[in-house]
Amino acid sequence: MRLGARPRRLVRSDPGSLALGKRSVETGRVESVRVDVWLWAVRIYKTRSAATEACRGGHVKVNGHSIKAATSVKVGDKVEAMLDRQRILEVVALIDKRVGAPIAAACLVDHSPPPPPRERFVPVFVRERGTGRPTKRERRDLDRLRGA
């Protein structure tokens, strides 16, 4: 310690994560985290503001209840998030910082139904390369074939 410096106080958590999660003084582990932060940290939403907007818009539920972005989640909670499809997630571990994809995947259990199969676009008609621009008759035939 420097001469004349005040002794350091025991802080509950570091200032960077004070508003994000509550840490235990004894273990230093996160006990609860804001739901928008957790959804961002486990890579469900790309940005924290997108996660916050989803919570405000009613697209996120915790244990079946619509919630605010500041609602805390704990281990064992069920989080339902609506993105392009319904995602049902179980909180296994709490994190308040964005981490790599393998670590993020270990922090949740996905109970979502499988995504619907993608419709593959099959081209109805393909012109030979180098045949040039279609004539008026060929264009009408193409339009008739496409149903336009």
N, C-alpha and C positions, 0 to 999 in steps of 0.2 A: 504494500500500500504506500502511496506517496505521502510525503510529509505534509500534514495539514489537510489531507483529503478526508472527507466524511466516510464512515464505513458504509458499505452497500447494504441496502435493505433487502429482505426476502420479498420478492415479487411473486404474485400469484401466477402470472404467465408473462411471456415476453410481449412487448408492446405491439409487435406486428400482428399477433393473433388474438389480442385482447377481445376484440369484438366478434371474432369468428368462432371461437370455441372455448369452453370452460375446461381448464386443466386442473388436475388434482395436485395439491401442493406436495403430497408425499411421493407420488409416483411420477408426476410430470406428464401423465397420459391424458388424452382428451376424453372427457366424460360425456359431453354433448356438443353438438355442432349445429349451426343454422342449416336448415334444409337446403337453401339455395347454394350455400358454400359446399355442402356435401355433394350435391348434384353436379356442380362444376368440377370438384376435385376428383370425382370418379368418372369424369368425362362423358356424362350424359348430355350436358349442354356445353357448347364450345366456349361461351363466355359467361362470367358470373352475372352480368346484366341480363343475358338471355334467360338464365335460370330464375332470376328475380322477376322478370316480366312474366314468365310462365306461372310462377306462384301467384302473382297479382291477378293474372287472367283466369285463375281457377283451373289450370291444367295440371296441377300437382296436388295430390292428396296424401296424407300420412295417416295410416291406420283407418282409412275410409272417410276421413274428414277433410274438407277443404281447409287450407291453411294459408297463413301469411308467410312471407319469405323469412322472417325472423324466428319462425317456430323451430324449436330444437328437436333434433332426432337423436335417438339413443340406439345402441345395439339391440337388434331384434325387431325394430320397427319395420312396417311394410310401407314402402313409398311407391305410389302410382304416378307415373309421369306420362303425359300425352305428348309425343313428338309427332313423327309421321305415322306412328302406330302406338298402341297402348303398351307401356312398359311397366311391369310389376316387379319391384326390386325389394329385397330384404337386406337390411343393414347388418353386415357382419363385423365390420371394423369402421371406426371413425377416423377420418382424416380431414384436416382443414387447409391443406396445401395441395396444389395440383401435382400429381406424381405421374410416373410412367404408366403406360397401359397395362403391363403385367401386374404391377402393384395395385392399380386401381381395380382391376378385375377381381383381385383377391378380397376386396373390401365389400363386395356385394354378391348376392345370389340372385340370378335372374329367373323369375317365375313367369315370364311373359309367354304368351302363346307364340308359336312360330310365325314368322312374317309370312304374309300371303305370297304365293309364287309370282314371280315377275312375268309379265306378258312379254313375250319376245316378238319383236317386230320382224315380220318376214316380208321382204320386198315382193310385191305382187308382180311387178314387171321391171326388168332390168334391160336397158338398151346396151347393145354391144358398144364397147369403147371404140371411138374413132369413126362412128357412123354419121357424126355431124348432128345438126339440129333437126328435130322431127318436123316432118311436113304437117300441113294442116290436117290431112286425113289421119296421119299417125297420132297427132295430138288428140283428135276427137276420139280415136279408139282408146287411147290411154285414159282419157277422162271417163269414158264409158266403163272401162275396166275397173277404175278406182271407185266408181260410184258417185262421181261428182256431177 
